[in-house]
């Protein structure tokens, strides 16, 4: 949940290595280059088919996922399976900081699940309007022993922490990610208490169920600088509620 300047140098080195490898091996898919983003990868659709075979997916009626390209098949499959999809608005910049994609309301699932289409066809709602979330699917740059490495901006972990504060998820809510095998790394990393561990790591070839640490219980206010507290309205509201 810290800013980019506080990001761990070892994680940044892993990001650069994985981005370079995906590009050089021709594993990356549009948009290019993979650097600086949650990278799209060959086999993303196959990974979603594997995810959809898991009991956590079958039992879920609501799914929170990220808006990035490799999870586009996740969003489309969820709607086609009759699941409500929630996505955070970019950088949580609005009080109504989530987009709701309701399969019973939408007509064109393919358009509605793109970044531009979700803003056009989704309904922007505040956290109080969300139903409890049954499954979270996060995007990753890399995964090390069940620990997720994102772009380094901390929004995915912060979104999780906000949902915990609002009782939209709890310690039993499964968290999954879909990645390419090349995004799995062997580095021995020490993850922080606010890093959300993965319960499911899905590649096109296999399903991994790490023995991860317990998820964070909510927002660690000590990790948030004044810039984030000012720029993200829901944080101001939650802080006032605690005071």
C-alpha positions in Angstrom: 0.0 0.0 0.0 3.0 2.2 -0.1 4.0 4.5 -2.9 6.2 3.6 -5.8 9.3 5.2 -4.2 8.9 2.8 -1.2 8.8 -0.3 -3.4 11.3 -3.1 -2.7 14.3 -3.1 -5.0 14.3 -6.9 -5.2 10.8 -7.0 -6.4 11.5 -4.4 -9.0 14.4 -6.4 -10.3 12.1 -9.4 -10.7 9.6 -7.4 -12.6 12.2 -6.2 -15.0 13.5 -9.7 -15.5 10.1 -11.2 -16.1 9.0 -8.4 -18.5 12.2 -8.8 -20.5 11.8 -12.6 -20.6 8.1 -12.4 -21.8 9.1 -10.0 -24.5 12.3 -11.8 -25.7 10.6 -15.2 -25.7 7.6 -13.9 -27.7 5.3 -15.0 -24.8 3.9 -11.5 -24.3 0.7 -10.5 -26.1 -0.9 -7.1 -26.9 -0.6 -4.5 -25.5 3.1 -4.0 -26.0 5.6 -3.6 -24.5 4.8 -5.8 -21.5 6.9 -3.5 -19.3 5.2 -1.3 -16.8 1.9 -3.2 -16.8 0.3 -6.5 -15.8 1.6 -8.3 -18.9 -0.7 -10.2 -21.2 0.5 -13.6 -22.2 0.0 -16.5 -24.6 -2.4 -18.9 -23.1 -4.4 -16.5 -21.0 -7.7 -18.0 -22.3 -6.5 -21.5 -21.5 -5.6 -20.4 -18.0 -9.2 -19.1 -17.5 -10.6 -22.4 -18.6 -8.6 -24.1 -16.0 -9.7 -21.5 -13.4 -13.3 -22.1 -14.3 -12.9 -25.8 -13.4 -12.0 -25.0 -9.8 -14.6 -25.3 -7.1 -13.9 -21.7 -5.9 -15.1 -20.5 -9.3 -18.1 -22.8 -9.5 -19.3 -21.7 -6.1 -18.8 -17.9 -6.7 -21.7 -15.7 -7.7 -19.7 -12.4 -7.4 -16.1 -11.9 -8.5 -13.8 -9.0 -8.1 -11.1 -8.7 -10.7 -8.6 -6.3 -12.2 -9.1 -4.4 -15.5 -5.9 -5.6 -17.2 -5.6 -7.4 -20.5 -4.6 -10.9 -19.3 -7.7 -11.0 -17.1 -10.1 -10.0 -19.9 -11.0 -13.6 -20.5 -11.7 -13.9 -16.7 -14.3 -11.1 -16.9 -15.9 -12.5 -20.0 -16.1 -16.0 -18.7 -17.6 -14.8 -15.4 -20.4 -12.9 -17.1 -21.1 -15.8 -19.4 -21.3 -18.0 -16.3 -23.9 -15.6 -14.8 -21.5 -14.1 -12.2 -21.5 -10.4 -11.3 -18.1 -8.8 -11.8 -16.7 -5.9 -9.8 -13.7 -3.9 -11.0 -12.1 -0.9 -9.2 -12.1 2.4 -11.0 -8.5 3.5 -11.9 -6.6 4.5 -8.8 -9.8 4.4 -6.7 -10.1 8.1 -7.6 -13.9 8.4 -7.0 -16.1 7.9 -4.0 -18.0 5.4 -6.1 -14.8 3.5 -6.7 -16.1 0.3 -8.2 -17.7 -0.7 -11.5 -20.4 -3.3 -11.4 -21.0 -5.6 -14.5 -24.3 -7.4 -14.1 -24.8 -10.3 -16.5 -28.6 -9.9 -16.3 -28.4 -6.3 -17.5 -25.6 -6.2 -20.0 -26.2 -7.3 -23.6 -22.7 -7.2 -25.2 -20.3 -9.0 -22.8 -17.3 -8.7 -25.1 -17.5 -4.9 -25.2 -18.5 -4.4 -21.6 -15.5 -6.3 -20.3 -12.9 -4.1 -22.1 -11.4 -1.2 -20.2 -13.3 1.4 -22.2 -16.4 -0.6 -22.5 -16.6 -1.3 -18.8 -16.6 2.4 -18.1 -19.4 2.9 -20.7 -21.6 -0.1 -19.8 -20.8 -0.8 -16.2 -22.5 0.9 -13.3 -20.3 2.9 -11.0 -21.1 2.2 -7.4 -19.8 2.9 -4.0 -18.4 0.1 -1.8 -21.7 0.1 0.2 -23.5 -1.1 -2.9 -21.4 -4.2 -3.4 -22.6 -7.6 -2.6 -20.2 -9.8 -0.6 -17.3 -10.9 -2.9 -17.0 -14.7 -3.3 -13.7 -14.8 -5.3 -10.9 -12.3 -6.1 -8.9 -12.7 -9.3 -5.7 -10.5 -9.3 -3.3 -9.7 -12.1 0.4 -10.4 -11.5 3.7 -9.5 -13.0 5.3 -12.5 -11.2 4.5 -15.0 -8.5 7.1 -16.3 -6.0 6.0 -19.3 -3.8 2.4 -18.0 -3.8 3.4 -14.4 -3.2 2.1 -12.0 -5.8 4.3 -9.3 -7.3 2.2 -6.6 -9.1 3.3 -3.5 -10.9 4.5 -1.9 -7.7 1.8 0.7 -7.1 0.0 -1.2 -4.4 -3.5 -0.7 -5.6 -4.5 -4.4 -5.7 -3.5 -4.9 -2.0 -5.2 -1.7 -1.1 -8.4 -2.7 -2.8 -8.3 -5.9 -0.8 -7.7 -4.1 2.4 -10.7 -1.7 1.8 -12.9 -4.7 1.1 -11.8 -6.3 4.4 -12.6 -3.0 6.2 -16.1 -3.1 4.7 -16.7 -6.8 5.4 -17.0 -7.5 1.7 -14.3 -10.2 2.0 -12.9 -12.1 5.0 -10.0 -14.5 5.7 -11.8 -17.3 3.9 -12.4 -15.5 0.6 -10.1 -17.2 -2.0 -7.7 -15.1 -4.1 -6.5 -16.3 -7.4 -4.2 -15.1 -10.2 -3.8 -16.3 -13.8 -0.2 -16.2 -15.2 2.1 -17.8 -17.6 4.6 -20.4 -16.4 7.4 -17.9 -17.2 6.0 -15.6 -14.6 6.6 -18.1 -11.8 10.0 -17.3 -10.2 12.2 -19.2 -7.7 13.4 -16.1 -5.8 13.3 -16.3 -2.0 11.3 -13.2 -1.1 10.1 -12.0 2.2 6.6 -10.6 1.6 5.1 -7.9 3.8 2.1 -8.3 6.1 0.0 -6.2 3.8 0.8 -8.3 0.7 -2.2 -10.5 -0.1 -1.2 -14.2 -0.6 -2.6 -16.3 -3.4 -4.8 -19.3 -2.7 -4.8 -20.3 -6.4 -2.1 -19.7 -9.0 -3.4 -20.8 -12.4 -1.3 -21.2 -15.5 -2.4 -22.7 -18.9 -0.7 -25.9 -17.8 -1.5 -26.4 -14.1 -3.2 -25.4 -11.0 -1.1 -24.5 -7.9 -2.5 -24.2 -4.4 0.3 -22.6 -2.3 0.5 -22.9 1.4 0.4 -19.2 1.9 0.3 -16.9 5.0 -2.9 -15.6 6.4 -4.2 -12.6 4.5 -4.1 -9.1 5.9 -6.9 -8.1 8.2 -7.6 -4.6 6.8 -5.9 -1.3 6.2 -2.5 -0.7 7.8 -2.8 3.1 8.1 0.8 3.5 8.9 1.7 2.5 5.3 -0.4 5.2 3.6 1.1 8.6 2.9 -0.8 11.8 2.8 -1.0 11.9 -0.9 -2.9 8.6 -1.1 -5.2 9.7 1.8 -6.0 12.9 -0.1 -6.4 11.3 -3.5 -8.6 8.4 -2.6 -12.0 9.5 -1.2 -12.9 6.1 0.4 -9.8 6.2 2.6 -10.8 9.5 4.0 -14.3 8.2 4.8 -12.9 5.0 6.4 -10.4 6.9 8.5 -13.2 9.2 9.8 -15.3 6.2 10.7 -12.4 4.9 12.9 -11.8 8.2 14.6 
